[in-house]
Amino acid sequence: MTKENSSLKDKVIGKVKEVEGKLTDDKLREAEGKAQQAKGKLKDKADKVKKDLQDKD
């Protein structure tokens, strides 16, 4: 799995968990989903920074 797919997977699964938590009124599940989405976004930003640094070389 590529890094891009990994971050997308985290964002999608996180969104599913968040919605599931909202529908079942499970605050912990909702928070887990939000955290997993944030993890995916962070991976995207880290990859962008790495790419930008490599482009400068």
mmCIF entry with sequence, helices, sheets and N, C-alpha, C, O atoms, coordinates in Angstrom:
data_MODEL
# 
_entry.id   MODEL 
# 
_entity.id                         1 
_entity.type                       polymer 
_entity.pdbx_number_of_molecules   1 
# 
_entity_poly.entity_id                      1 
_entity_poly.type                           'polypeptide(L)' 
_entity_poly.nstd_linkage                   no 
_entity_poly.nstd_monomer                   no 
_entity_poly.pdbx_seq_one_letter_code       MTKENSSLKDKVIGKVKEVEGKLTDDKLREAEGKAQQAKGKLKDKADKVKKDLQDKD 
_entity_poly.pdbx_seq_one_letter_code_can   MTKENSSLKDKVIGKVKEVEGKLTDDKLREAEGKAQQAKGKLKDKADKVKKDLQDKD 
_entity_poly.pdbx_strand_id                 A 
# 
loop_
_entity_poly_seq.entity_id 
_entity_poly_seq.num 
_entity_poly_seq.mon_id 
_entity_poly_seq.hetero 
1 1  MET n 
1 2  THR n 
1 3  LYS n 
1 4  GLU n 
1 5  ASN n 
1 6  SER n 
1 7  SER n 
1 8  LEU n 
1 9  LYS n 
1 10 ASP n 
1 11 LYS n 
1 12 VAL n 
1 13 ILE n 
1 14 GLY n 
1 15 LYS n 
1 16 VAL n 
1 17 LYS n 
1 18 GLU n 
1 19 VAL n 
1 20 GLU n 
1 21 GLY n 
1 22 LYS n 
1 23 LEU n 
1 24 THR n 
1 25 ASP n 
1 26 ASP n 
1 27 LYS n 
1 28 LEU n 
1 29 ARG n 
1 30 GLU n 
1 31 ALA n 
1 32 GLU n 
1 33 GLY n 
1 34 LYS n 
1 35 ALA n 
1 36 GLN n 
1 37 GLN n 
1 38 ALA n 
1 39 LYS n 
1 40 GLY n 
1 41 LYS n 
1 42 LEU n 
1 43 LYS n 
1 44 ASP n 
1 45 LYS n 
1 46 ALA n 
1 47 ASP n 
1 48 LYS n 
1 49 VAL n 
1 50 LYS n 
1 51 LYS n 
1 52 ASP n 
1 53 LEU n 
1 54 GLN n 
1 55 ASP n 
1 56 LYS n 
1 57 ASP n 
# 
_struct_asym.id          A 
_struct_asym.entity_id   1 
# 
loop_
_struct_conf.conf_type_id 
_struct_conf.id 
_struct_conf.pdbx_PDB_helix_id 
_struct_conf.beg_label_comp_id 
_struct_conf.beg_label_asym_id 
_struct_conf.beg_label_seq_id 
_struct_conf.pdbx_beg_PDB_ins_code 
_struct_conf.end_label_comp_id 
_struct_conf.end_label_asym_id 
_struct_conf.end_label_seq_id 
_struct_conf.pdbx_end_PDB_ins_code 
_struct_conf.beg_auth_comp_id 
_struct_conf.beg_auth_asym_id 
_struct_conf.beg_auth_seq_id 
_struct_conf.end_auth_comp_id 
_struct_conf.end_auth_asym_id 
_struct_conf.end_auth_seq_id 
_struct_conf.pdbx_PDB_helix_class 
_struct_conf.details 
_struct_conf.pdbx_PDB_helix_length 
HELX_P HELX_P1 AA1 LYS A 3  ? THR A 24 ? LYS A 3  THR A 24 1 ? 22 
HELX_P HELX_P2 AA2 LYS A 27 ? LYS A 56 ? LYS A 27 LYS A 56 1 ? 30 
# 
_struct_conf_type.id          HELX_P 
_struct_conf_type.criteria    ? 
_struct_conf_type.reference   ? 
# 
loop_
_atom_site.group_PDB 
_atom_site.id 
_atom_site.type_symbol 
_atom_site.label_atom_id 
_atom_site.label_alt_id 
_atom_site.label_comp_id 
_atom_site.label_asym_id 
_atom_site.label_entity_id 
_atom_site.label_seq_id 
_atom_site.pdbx_PDB_ins_code 
_atom_site.Cartn_x 
_atom_site.Cartn_y 
_atom_site.Cartn_z 
_atom_site.occupancy 
_atom_site.B_iso_or_equiv 
_atom_site.pdbx_formal_charge 
_atom_site.auth_seq_id 
_atom_site.auth_comp_id 
_atom_site.auth_asym_id 
_atom_site.auth_atom_id 
_atom_site.pdbx_PDB_model_num 
ATOM 1   N N  . MET A 1 1  ? 0.839   -1.176 0.000  1.00 0.00 ? 1  MET A N  1 
ATOM 2   C CA . MET A 1 1  ? 0.000   0.000  0.000  1.00 0.00 ? 1  MET A CA 1 
ATOM 3   C C  . MET A 1 1  ? 0.886   1.242  0.000  1.00 0.00 ? 1  MET A C  1 
ATOM 4   O O  . MET A 1 1  ? 1.834   1.340  0.779  1.00 0.00 ? 1  MET A O  1 
ATOM 5   N N  . THR A 1 2  ? 0.570   2.179  -0.873 1.00 0.00 ? 2  THR A N  1 
ATOM 6   C CA . THR A 1 2  ? 1.374   3.399  -0.941 1.00 0.00 ? 2  THR A CA 1 
ATOM 7   C C  . THR A 1 2  ? 1.041   4.315  0.229  1.00 0.00 ? 2  THR A C  1 
ATOM 8   O O  . THR A 1 2  ? 0.024   4.147  0.901  1.00 0.00 ? 2  THR A O  1 
ATOM 9   N N  . LYS A 1 3  ? 1.911   5.276  0.456  1.00 0.00 ? 3  LYS A N  1 
ATOM 10  C CA . LYS A 1 3  ? 1.670   6.221  1.542  1.00 0.00 ? 3  LYS A CA 1 
ATOM 11  C C  . LYS A 1 3  ? 0.386   7.011  1.314  1.00 0.00 ? 3  LYS A C  1 
ATOM 12  O O  . LYS A 1 3  ? -0.357  7.297  2.253  1.00 0.00 ? 3  LYS A O  1 
ATOM 13  N N  . GLU A 1 4  ? 0.135   7.359  0.051  1.00 0.00 ? 4  GLU A N  1 
ATOM 14  C CA . GLU A 1 4  ? -1.073  8.111  -0.277 1.00 0.00 ? 4  GLU A CA 1 
ATOM 15  C C  . GLU A 1 4  ? -2.314  7.290  0.052  1.00 0.00 ? 4  GLU A C  1 
ATOM 16  O O  . GLU A 1 4  ? -3.274  7.810  0.622  1.00 0.00 ? 4  GLU A O  1 
ATOM 17  N N  . ASN A 1 5  ? -2.295  6.018  -0.305 1.00 0.00 ? 5  ASN A N  1 
ATOM 18  C CA . ASN A 1 5  ? -3.425  5.147  -0.007 1.00 0.00 ? 5  ASN A CA 1 
ATOM 19  C C  . ASN A 1 5  ? -3.594  4.953  1.487  1.00 0.00 ? 5  ASN A C  1 
ATOM 20  O O  . ASN A 1 5  ? -4.718  4.849  1.979  1.00 0.00 ? 5  ASN A O  1 
ATOM 21  N N  . SER A 1 6  ? -2.492  4.903  2.207  1.00 0.00 ? 6  SER A N  1 
ATOM 22  C CA . SER A 1 6  ? -2.540  4.721  3.652  1.00 0.00 ? 6  SER A CA 1 
ATOM 23  C C  . SER A 1 6  ? -3.221  5.908  4.327  1.00 0.00 ? 6  SER A C  1 
ATOM 24  O O  . SER A 1 6  ? -4.042  5.726  5.227  1.00 0.00 ? 6  SER A O  1 
ATOM 25  N N  . SER A 1 7  ? -2.887  7.106  3.900  1.00 0.00 ? 7  SER A N  1 
ATOM 26  C CA . SER A 1 7  ? -3.507  8.286  4.511  1.00 0.00 ? 7  SER A CA 1 
ATOM 27  C C  . SER A 1 7  ? -4.980  8.380  4.116  1.00 0.00 ? 7  SER A C  1 
ATOM 28  O O  . SER A 1 7  ? -5.816  8.771  4.931  1.00 0.00 ? 7  SER A O  1 
ATOM 29  N N  . LEU A 1 8  ? -5.297  8.030  2.893  1.00 0.00 ? 8  LEU A N  1 
ATOM 30  C CA . LEU A 1 8  ? -6.693  8.031  2.449  1.00 0.00 ? 8  LEU A CA 1 
ATOM 31  C C  . LEU A 1 8  ? -7.490  6.999  3.236  1.00 0.00 ? 8  LEU A C  1 
ATOM 32  O O  . LEU A 1 8  ? -8.622  7.258  3.643  1.00 0.00 ? 8  LEU A O  1 
ATOM 33  N N  . LYS A 1 9  ? -6.897  5.836  3.446  1.00 0.00 ? 9  LYS A N  1 
ATOM 34  C CA . LYS A 1 9  ? -7.559  4.783  4.217  1.00 0.00 ? 9  LYS A CA 1 
ATOM 35  C C  . LYS A 1 9  ? -7.873  5.278  5.628  1.00 0.00 ? 9  LYS A C  1 
ATOM 36  O O  . LYS A 1 9  ? -8.978  5.068  6.128  1.00 0.00 ? 9  LYS A O  1 
ATOM 37  N N  . ASP A 1 10 ? -6.903  5.937  6.271  1.00 0.00 ? 10 ASP A N  1 
ATOM 38  C CA . ASP A 1 10 ? -7.125  6.465  7.618  1.00 0.00 ? 10 ASP A CA 1 
ATOM 39  C C  . ASP A 1 10 ? -8.252  7.491  7.629  1.00 0.00 ? 10 ASP A C  1 
ATOM 40  O O  . ASP A 1 10 ? -9.083  7.493  8.537  1.00 0.00 ? 10 ASP A O  1 
ATOM 41  N N  . LYS A 1 11 ? -8.281  8.356  6.630  1.00 0.00 ? 11 LYS A N  1 
ATOM 42  C CA . LYS A 1 11 ? -9.322  9.382  6.589  1.00 0.00 ? 11 LYS A CA 1 
ATOM 43  C C  . LYS A 1 11 ? -10.708 8.770  6.370  1.00 0.00 ? 11 LYS A C  1 
ATOM 44  O O  . LYS A 1 11 ? -11.677 9.187  7.005  1.00 0.00 ? 11 LYS A O  1 
ATOM 45  N N  . VAL A 1 12 ? -10.804 7.798  5.487  1.00 0.00 ? 12 VAL A N  1 
ATOM 46  C CA . VAL A 1 12 ? -12.107 7.182  5.191  1.00 0.00 ? 12 VAL A CA 1 
ATOM 47  C C  . VAL A 1 12 ? -12.607 6.356  6.383  1.00 0.00 ? 12 VAL A C  1 
ATOM 48  O O  . VAL A 1 12 ? -13.757 6.491  6.800  1.00 0.00 ? 12 VAL A O  1 
ATOM 49  N N  . ILE A 1 13 ? -11.742 5.510  6.918  1.00 0.00 ? 13 ILE A N  1 
ATOM 50  C CA . ILE A 1 13 ? -12.146 4.690  8.059  1.00 0.00 ? 13 ILE A CA 1 
ATOM 51  C C  . ILE A 1 13 ? -12.477 5.577  9.250  1.00 0.00 ? 13 ILE A C  1 
ATOM 52  O O  . ILE A 1 13 ? -13.419 5.305  9.994  1.00 0.00 ? 13 ILE A O  1 
ATOM 53  N N  . GLY A 1 14 ? -11.699 6.637  9.427  1.00 0.00 ? 14 GLY A N  1 
ATOM 54  C CA . GLY A 1 14 ? -11.977 7.571  10.510 1.00 0.00 ? 14 GLY A CA 1 
ATOM 55  C C  . GLY A 1 14 ? -13.339 8.221  10.371 1.00 0.00 ? 14 GLY A C  1 
ATOM 56  O O  . GLY A 1 14 ? -14.059 8.382  11.356 1.00 0.00 ? 14 GLY A O  1 
ATOM 57  N N  . LYS A 1 15 ? -13.691 8.592  9.158  1.00 0.00 ? 15 LYS A N  1 
ATOM 58  C CA . LYS A 1 15 ? -14.999 9.215  8.926  1.00 0.00 ? 15 LYS A CA 1 
ATOM 59  C C  . LYS A 1 15 ? -16.123 8.223  9.223  1.00 0.00 ? 15 LYS A C  1 
ATOM 60  O O  . LYS A 1 15 ? -17.145 8.589  9.803  1.00 0.00 ? 15 LYS A O  1 
ATOM 61  N N  . VAL A 1 16 ? -15.927 6.968  8.822  1.00 0.00 ? 16 VAL A N  1 
ATOM 62  C CA . VAL A 1 16 ? -16.929 5.936  9.098  1.00 0.00 ? 16 VAL A CA 1 
ATOM 63  C C  . VAL A 1 16 ? -17.113 5.769  10.610 1.00 0.00 ? 16 VAL A C  1 
ATOM 64  O O  . VAL A 1 16 ? -18.240 5.693  11.100 1.00 0.00 ? 16 VAL A O  1 
ATOM 65  N N  . LYS A 1 17 ? -16.008 5.715  11.335 1.00 0.00 ? 17 LYS A N  1 
ATOM 66  C CA . LYS A 1 17 ? -16.084 5.575  12.794 1.00 0.00 ? 17 LYS A CA 1 
ATOM 67  C C  . LYS A 1 17 ? -16.780 6.786  13.425 1.00 0.00 ? 17 LYS A C  1 
ATOM 68  O O  . LYS A 1 17 ? -17.590 6.641  14.341 1.00 0.00 ? 17 LYS A O  1 
ATOM 69  N N  . GLU A 1 18 ? -16.455 7.966  12.928 1.00 0.00 ? 18 GLU A N  1 
ATOM 70  C CA . GLU A 1 18 ? -17.070 9.180  13.463 1.00 0.00 ? 18 GLU A CA 1 
ATOM 71  C C  . GLU A 1 18 ? -18.582 9.148  13.265 1.00 0.00 ? 18 GLU A C  1 
ATOM 72  O O  . GLU A 1 18 ? -19.338 9.413  14.199 1.00 0.00 ? 18 GLU A O  1 
ATOM 73  N N  . VAL A 1 19 ? -19.017 8.828  12.064 1.00 0.00 ? 19 VAL A N  1 
ATOM 74  C CA . VAL A 1 19 ? -20.455 8.777  11.764 1.00 0.00 ? 19 VAL A CA 1 
ATOM 75  C C  . VAL A 1 19 ? -21.130 7.673  12.581 1.00 0.00 ? 19 VAL A C  1 
ATOM 76  O O  . VAL A 1 19 ? -22.226 7.861  13.109 1.00 0.00 ? 19 VAL A O  1 
ATOM 77  N N  . GLU A 1 20 ? -20.468 6.535  12.677 1.00 0.00 ? 20 GLU A N  1 
ATOM 78  C CA . GLU A 1 20 ? -21.014 5.436  13.479 1.00 0.00 ? 20 GLU A CA 1 
ATOM 79  C C  . GLU A 1 20 ? -21.207 5.885  14.930 1.00 0.00 ? 20 GLU A C  1 
ATOM 80  O O  . GLU A 1 20 ? -22.234 5.602  15.546 1.00 0.00 ? 20 GLU A O  1 
ATOM 81  N N  . GLY A 1 21 ? -20.215 6.584  15.462 1.00 0.00 ? 21 GLY A N  1 
ATOM 82  C CA . GLY A 1 21 ? -20.313 7.087  16.830 1.00 0.00 ? 21 GLY A CA 1 
ATOM 83  C C  . GLY A 1 21 ? -21.449 8.072  17.002 1.00 0.00 ? 21 GLY A C  1 
ATOM 84  O O  . GLY A 1 21 ? -22.141 8.046  18.019 1.00 0.00 ? 21 GLY A O  1 
ATOM 85  N N  . LYS A 1 22 ? -21.655 8.945  16.021 1.00 0.00 ? 22 LYS A N  1 
ATOM 86  C CA . LYS A 1 22 ? -22.755 9.905  16.091 1.00 0.00 ? 22 LYS A CA 1 
ATOM 87  C C  . LYS A 1 22 ? -24.100 9.195  16.049 1.00 0.00 ? 22 LYS A C  1 
ATOM 88  O O  . LYS A 1 22 ? -25.018 9.541  16.793 1.00 0.00 ? 22 LYS A O  1 
ATOM 89  N N  . LEU A 1 23 ? -24.212 8.192  15.169 1.00 0.00 ? 23 LEU A N  1 
ATOM 90  C CA . LEU A 1 23 ? -25.485 7.483  15.021 1.00 0.00 ? 23 LEU A CA 1 
ATOM 91  C C  . LEU A 1 23 ? -25.840 6.655  16.247 1.00 0.00 ? 23 LEU A C  1 
ATOM 92  O O  . LEU A 1 23 ? -27.015 6.512  16.585 1.00 0.00 ? 23 LEU A O  1 
ATOM 93  N N  . THR A 1 24 ? -24.827 6.108  16.916 1.00 0.00 ? 24 THR A N  1 
ATOM 94  C CA . THR A 1 24 ? -25.069 5.264  18.081 1.00 0.00 ? 24 THR A CA 1 
ATOM 95  C C  . THR A 1 24 ? -24.887 6.020  19.397 1.00 0.00 ? 24 THR A C  1 
ATOM 96  O O  . THR A 1 24 ? -24.985 5.432  20.473 1.00 0.00 ? 24 THR A O  1 
ATOM 97  N N  . ASP A 1 25 ? -24.624 7.312  19.308 1.00 0.00 ? 25 ASP A N  1 
ATOM 98  C CA . ASP A 1 25 ? -24.374 8.164  20.472 1.00 0.00 ? 25 ASP A CA 1 
ATOM 99  C C  . ASP A 1 25 ? -23.217 7.628  21.318 1.00 0.00 ? 25 ASP A C  1 
ATOM 100 O O  . ASP A 1 25 ? -23.266 7.639  22.548 1.00 0.00 ? 25 ASP A O  1 
ATOM 101 N N  . ASP A 1 26 ? -22.183 7.162  20.629 1.00 0.00 ? 26 ASP A N  1 
ATOM 102 C CA . ASP A 1 26 ? -20.980 6.632  21.267 1.00 0.00 ? 26 ASP A CA 1 
ATOM 103 C C  . ASP A 1 26 ? -19.869 7.667  21.086 1.00 0.00 ? 26 ASP A C  1 
ATOM 104 O O  . ASP A 1 26 ? -19.216 7.724  20.045 1.00 0.00 ? 26 ASP A O  1 
ATOM 105 N N  . LYS A 1 27 ? -19.674 8.469  22.106 1.00 0.00 ? 27 LYS A N  1 
ATOM 106 C CA . LYS A 1 27 ? -18.701 9.567  22.035 1.00 0.00 ? 27 LYS A CA 1 
ATOM 107 C C  . LYS A 1 27 ? -17.275 9.061  21.855 1.00 0.00 ? 27 LYS A C  1 
ATOM 108 O O  . LYS A 1 27 ? -16.468 9.700  21.180 1.00 0.00 ? 27 LYS A O  1 
ATOM 109 N N  . LEU A 1 28 ? -16.963 7.919  22.453 1.00 0.00 ? 28 LEU A N  1 
ATOM 110 C CA . LEU A 1 28 ? -15.615 7.367  22.312 1.00 0.00 ? 28 LEU A CA 1 
ATOM 111 C C  . LEU A 1 28 ? -15.356 6.957  20.864 1.00 0.00 ? 28 LEU A C  1 
ATOM 112 O O  . LEU A 1 28 ? -14.295 7.258  20.317 1.00 0.00 ? 28 LEU A O  1 
ATOM 113 N N  . ARG A 1 29 ? -16.305 6.281  20.247 1.00 0.00 ? 29 ARG A N  1 
ATOM 114 C CA . ARG A 1 29 ? -16.149 5.852  18.845 1.00 0.00 ? 29 ARG A CA 1 
ATOM 115 C C  . ARG A 1 29 ? -16.019 7.077  17.940 1.00 0.00 ? 29 ARG A C  1 
ATOM 116 O O  . ARG A 1 29 ? -15.210 7.086  17.013 1.00 0.00 ? 29 ARG A O  1 
ATOM 117 N N  . GLU A 1 30 ? -16.813 8.100  18.212 1.00 0.00 ? 30 GLU A N  1 
ATOM 118 C CA . GLU A 1 30 ? -16.759 9.335  17.434 1.00 0.00 ? 30 GLU A CA 1 
ATOM 119 C C  . GLU A 1 30 ? -15.372 9.979  17.556 1.00 0.00 ? 30 GLU A C  1 
ATOM 120 O O  . GLU A 1 30 ? -14.803 10.440 16.567 1.00 0.00 ? 30 GLU A O  1 
ATOM 121 N N  . ALA A 1 31 ? -14.842 10.004 18.775 1.00 0.00 ? 31 ALA A N  1 
ATOM 122 C CA . ALA A 1 31 ? -13.515 10.587 19.003 1.00 0.00 ? 31 ALA A CA 1 
ATOM 123 C C  . ALA A 1 31 ? -12.426 9.764  18.323 1.00 0.00 ? 31 ALA A C  1 
ATOM 124 O O  . ALA A 1 31 ? -11.468 10.320 17.785 1.00 0.00 ? 31 ALA A O  1 
ATOM 125 N N  . GLU A 1 32 ? -12.572 8.436  18.347 1.00 0.00 ? 32 GLU A N  1 
ATOM 126 C CA . GLU A 1 32 ? -11.603 7.577  17.659 1.00 0.00 ? 32 GLU A CA 1 
ATOM 127 C C  . GLU A 1 32 ? -11.591 7.894  16.168 1.00 0.00 ? 32 GLU A C  1 
ATOM 128 O O  . GLU A 1 32 ? -10.532 7.949  15.543 1.00 0.00 ? 32 GLU A O  1 
ATOM 129 N N  . GLY A 1 33 ? -12.767 8.099  15.611 1.00 0.00 ? 33 GLY A N  1 
ATOM 130 C CA . GLY A 1 33 ? -12.864 8.424  14.185 1.00 0.00 ? 33 GLY A CA 1 
ATOM 131 C C  . GLY A 1 33 ? -12.195 9.744  13.857 1.00 0.00 ? 33 GLY A C  1 
ATOM 132 O O  . GLY A 1 33 ? -11.467 9.852  12.870 1.00 0.00 ? 33 GLY A O  1 
ATOM 133 N N  . LYS A 1 34 ? -12.441 10.739 14.680 1.00 0.00 ? 34 LYS A N  1 
ATOM 134 C CA . LYS A 1 34 ? -11.829 12.050 14.450 1.00 0.00 ? 34 LYS A CA 1 
ATOM 135 C C  . LYS A 1 34 ? -10.310 11.956 14.562 1.00 0.00 ? 34 LYS A C  1 
ATOM 136 O O  . LYS A 1 34 ? -9.584  12.586 13.792 1.00 0.00 ? 34 LYS A O  1 
ATOM 137 N N  . ALA A 1 35 ? -9.836  11.168 15.525 1.00 0.00 ? 35 ALA A N  1 
ATOM 138 C CA . ALA A 1 35 ? -8.391  11.001 15.701 1.00 0.00 ? 35 ALA A CA 1 
ATOM 139 C C  . ALA A 1 35 ? -7.773  10.293 14.494 1.00 0.00 ? 35 ALA A C  1 
ATOM 140 O O  . ALA A 1 35 ? -6.686  10.656 14.045 1.00 0.00 ? 35 ALA A O  1 
ATOM 141 N N  . GLN A 1 36 ? -8.466  9.291  13.977 1.00 0.00 ? 36 GLN A N  1 
ATOM 142 C CA . GLN A 1 36 ? -7.926  8.562  12.821 1.00 0.00 ? 36 GLN A CA 1 
ATOM 143 C C  . GLN A 1 36 ? -7.918  9.459  11.579 1.00 0.00 ? 36 GLN A C  1 
ATOM 144 O O  . GLN A 1 36 ? -7.005  9.375  10.758 1.00 0.00 ? 36 GLN A O  1 
ATOM 145 N N  . GLN A 1 37 ? -8.931  10.312 11.445 1.00 0.00 ? 37 GLN A N  1 
ATOM 146 C CA . GLN A 1 37 ? -8.940  11.253 10.326 1.00 0.00 ? 37 GLN A CA 1 
ATOM 147 C C  . GLN A 1 37 ? -7.765  12.223 10.444 1.00 0.00 ? 37 GLN A C  1 
ATOM 148 O O  . GLN A 1 37 ? -7.105  12.537 9.453  1.00 0.00 ? 37 GLN A O  1 
ATOM 149 N N  . ALA A 1 38 ? -7.517  12.686 11.651 1.00 0.00 ? 38 ALA A N  1 
ATOM 150 C CA . ALA A 1 38 ? -6.396  13.606 11.877 1.00 0.00 ? 38 ALA A CA 1 
ATOM 151 C C  . ALA A 1 38 ? -5.068  12.921 11.544 1.00 0.00 ? 38 ALA A C  1 
ATOM 152 O O  . ALA A 1 38 ? -4.157  13.543 10.999 1.00 0.00 ? 38 ALA A O  1 
ATOM 153 N N  . LYS A 1 39 ? -4.974  11.645 11.877 1.00 0.00 ? 39 LYS A N  1 
ATOM 154 C CA . LYS A 1 39 ? -3.760  10.871 11.546 1.00 0.00 ? 39 LYS A CA 1 
ATOM 155 C C  . LYS A 1 39 ? -3.545  10.847 10.034 1.00 0.00 ? 39 LYS A C  1 
ATOM 156 O O  . LYS A 1 39 ? -2.423  11.023 9.560  1.00 0.00 ? 39 LYS A O  1 
ATOM 157 N N  . GLY A 1 40 ? -4.614  10.630 9.288  1.00 0.00 ? 40 GLY A N  1 
ATOM 158 C CA . GLY A 1 40 ? -4.509  10.614 7.825  1.00 0.00 ? 40 GLY A CA 1 
ATOM 159 C C  . GLY A 1 40 ? -4.087  11.960 7.268  1.00 0.00 ? 40 GLY A C  1 
ATOM 160 O O  . GLY A 1 40 ? -3.259  12.037 6.361  1.00 0.00 ? 40 GLY A O  1 
ATOM 161 N N  . LYS A 1 41 ? -4.663  13.026 7.820  1.00 0.00 ? 41 LYS A N  1 
ATOM 162 C CA . LYS A 1 41 ? -4.306  14.372 7.363  1.00 0.00 ? 41 LYS A CA 1 
ATOM 163 C C  . LYS A 1 41 ? -2.854  14.691 7.701  1.00 0.00 ? 41 LYS A C  1 
ATOM 164 O O  . LYS A 1 41 ? -2.151  15.328 6.917  1.00 0.00 ? 41 LYS A O  1 
ATOM 165 N N  . LEU A 1 42 ? -2.412  14.246 8.868  1.00 0.00 ? 42 LEU A N  1 
ATOM 166 C CA . LEU A 1 42 ? -1.029  14.480 9.279  1.00 0.00 ? 42 LEU A CA 1 
ATOM 167 C C  . LEU A 1 42 ? -0.063  13.746 8.356  1.00 0.00 ? 42 LEU A C  1 
ATOM 168 O O  . LEU A 1 42 ? 0.988   14.280 8.000  1.00 0.00 ? 42 LEU A O  1 
ATOM 169 N N  . LYS A 1 43 ? -0.416  12.523 7.970  1.00 0.00 ? 43 LYS A N  1 
ATOM 170 C CA . LYS A 1 43 ? 0.426   11.778 7.025  1.00 0.00 ? 43 LYS A CA 1 
ATOM 171 C C  . LYS A 1 43 ? 0.539   12.541 5.702  1.00 0.00 ? 43 LYS A C  1 
ATOM 172 O O  . LYS A 1 43 ? 1.620   12.627 5.119  1.00 0.00 ? 43 LYS A O  1 
ATOM 173 N N  . ASP A 1 44 ? -0.583  13.094 5.233  1.00 0.00 ? 44 ASP A N  1 
ATOM 174 C CA . ASP A 1 44 ? -0.557  13.871 3.992  1.00 0.00 ? 44 ASP A CA 1 
ATOM 175 C C  . ASP A 1 44 ? 0.397   15.051 4.103  1.00 0.00 ? 44 ASP A C  1 
ATOM 176 O O  . ASP A 1 44 ? 1.198   15.302 3.203  1.00 0.00 ? 44 ASP A O  1 
ATOM 177 N N  . LYS A 1 45 ? 0.303   15.771 5.212  1.00 0.00 ? 45 LYS A N  1 
ATOM 178 C CA . LYS A 1 45 ? 1.152   16.949 5.396  1.00 0.00 ? 45 LYS A CA 1 
ATOM 179 C C  . LYS A 1 45 ? 2.622   16.561 5.506  1.00 0.00 ? 45 LYS A C  1 
ATOM 180 O O  . LYS A 1 45 ? 3.486   17.248 4.961  1.00 0.00 ? 45 LYS A O  1 
ATOM 181 N N  . ALA A 1 46 ? 2.909   15.472 6.201  1.00 0.00 ? 46 ALA A N  1 
ATOM 182 C CA . ALA A 1 46 ? 4.293   15.017 6.336  1.00 0.00 ? 46 ALA A CA 1 
ATOM 183 C C  . ALA A 1 46 ? 4.861   14.624 4.970  1.00 0.00 ? 46 ALA A C  1 
ATOM 184 O O  . ALA A 1 46 ? 6.007   14.937 4.650  1.00 0.00 ? 46 ALA A O  1 
ATOM 185 N N  . ASP A 1 47 ? 4.052   13.944 4.181  1.00 0.00 ? 47 ASP A N  1 
ATOM 186 C CA . ASP A 1 47 ? 4.508   13.555 2.841  1.00 0.00 ? 47 ASP A CA 1 
ATOM 187 C C  . ASP A 1 47 ? 4.760   14.779 1.968  1.00 0.00 ? 47 ASP A C  1 
ATOM 188 O O  . ASP A 1 47 ? 5.707   14.805 1.182  1.00 0.00 ? 47 ASP A O  1 
ATOM 189 N N  . LYS A 1 48 ? 3.905   15.796 2.112  1.00 0.00 ? 48 LYS A N  1 
ATOM 190 C CA . LYS A 1 48 ? 4.087   17.023 1.330  1.00 0.00 ? 48 LYS A CA 1 
ATOM 191 C C  . LYS A 1 48 ? 5.383   17.722 1.725  1.00 0.00 ? 48 LYS A C  1 
ATOM 192 O O  . LYS A 1 48 ? 6.125   18.198 0.866  1.00 0.00 ? 48 LYS A O  1 
ATOM 193 N N  . VAL A 1 49 ? 5.653   17.781 3.020  1.00 0.00 ? 49 VAL A N  1 
ATOM 194 C CA . VAL A 1 49 ? 6.891   18.410 3.492  1.00 0.00 ? 49 VAL A CA 1 
ATOM 195 C C  . VAL A 1 49 ? 8.108   17.651 2.964  1.00 0.00 ? 49 VAL A C  1 
ATOM 196 O O  . VAL A 1 49 ? 9.073   18.262 2.505  1.00 0.00 ? 49 VAL A O  1 
ATOM 197 N N  . LYS A 1 50 ? 8.061   16.314 3.030  1.00 0.00 ? 50 LYS A N  1 
ATOM 198 C CA . LYS A 1 50 ? 9.172   15.502 2.511  1.00 0.00 ? 50 LYS A CA 1 
ATOM 199 C C  . LYS A 1 50 ? 9.383   15.772 1.024  1.00 0.00 ? 50 LYS A C  1 
ATOM 200 O O  . LYS A 1 50 ? 10.515  15.932 0.568  1.00 0.00 ? 50 LYS A O  1 
ATOM 201 N N  . LYS A 1 51 ? 8.300   15.819 0.285  1.00 0.00 ? 51 LYS A N  1 
ATOM 202 C CA . LYS A 1 51 ? 8.387   16.060 -1.162 1.00 0.00 ? 51 LYS A CA 1 
ATOM 203 C C  . LYS A 1 51 ? 8.965   17.441 -1.434 1.00 0.00 ? 51 LYS A C  1 
ATOM 204 O O  . LYS A 1 51 ? 9.823   17.597 -2.303 1.00 0.00 ? 51 LYS A O  1 
ATOM 205 N N  . ASP A 1 52 ? 8.497   18.450 -0.693 1.00 0.00 ? 52 ASP A N  1 
ATOM 206 C CA . ASP A 1 52 ? 9.006   19.811 -0.876 1.00 0.00 ? 52 ASP A CA 1 
ATOM 207 C C  . ASP A 1 52 ? 10.504  19.883 -0.588 1.00 0.00 ? 52 ASP A C  1 
ATOM 208 O O  . ASP A 1 52 ? 11.245  20.561 -1.299 1.00 0.00 ? 52 ASP A O  1 
ATOM 209 N N  . LEU A 1 53 ? 10.945  19.185 0.451  1.00 0.00 ? 53 LEU A N  1 
ATOM 210 C CA . LEU A 1 53 ? 12.369  19.186 0.792  1.00 0.00 ? 53 LEU A CA 1 
ATOM 211 C C  . LEU A 1 53 ? 13.195  18.479 -0.272 1.00 0.00 ? 53 LEU A C  1 
ATOM 212 O O  . LEU A 1 53 ? 14.305  18.908 -0.584 1.00 0.00 ? 53 LEU A O  1 
ATOM 213 N N  . GLN A 1 54 ? 12.664  17.408 -0.824 1.00 0.00 ? 54 GLN A N  1 
ATOM 214 C CA . GLN A 1 54 ? 13.377  16.686 -1.874 1.00 0.00 ? 54 GLN A CA 1 
ATOM 215 C C  . GLN A 1 54 ? 13.461  17.519 -3.150 1.00 0.00 ? 54 GLN A C  1 
ATOM 216 O O  . GLN A 1 54 ? 14.455  17.456 -3.872 1.00 0.00 ? 54 GLN A O  1 
ATOM 217 N N  . ASP A 1 55 ? 12.418  18.298 -3.425 1.00 0.00 ? 55 ASP A N  1 
ATOM 218 C CA . ASP A 1 55 ? 12.406  19.144 -4.620 1.00 0.00 ? 55 ASP A CA 1 
ATOM 219 C C  . ASP A 1 55 ? 13.442  20.256 -4.525 1.00 0.00 ? 55 ASP A C  1 
ATOM 220 O O  . ASP A 1 55 ? 13.925  20.733 -5.552 1.00 0.00 ? 55 ASP A O  1 
ATOM 221 N N  . LYS A 1 56 ? 13.791  20.677 -3.313 1.00 0.00 ? 56 LYS A N  1 
ATOM 222 C CA . LYS A 1 56 ? 14.767  21.758 -3.139 1.00 0.00 ? 56 LYS A CA 1 
ATOM 223 C C  . LYS A 1 56 ? 16.185  21.286 -3.375 1.00 0.00 ? 56 LYS A C  1 
ATOM 224 O O  . LYS A 1 56 ? 17.071  22.088 -3.674 1.00 0.00 ? 56 LYS A O  1 
ATOM 225 N N  . ASP A 1 57 ? 16.406  19.981 -3.243 1.00 0.00 ? 57 ASP A N  1 
ATOM 226 C CA . ASP A 1 57 ? 17.771  19.453 -3.431 1.00 0.00 ? 57 ASP A CA 1 
ATOM 227 C C  . ASP A 1 57 ? 18.166  19.420 -4.875 1.00 0.00 ? 57 ASP A C  1 
ATOM 228 O O  . ASP A 1 57 ? 19.278  19.005 -5.201 1.00 0.00 ? 57 ASP A O  1 
# 
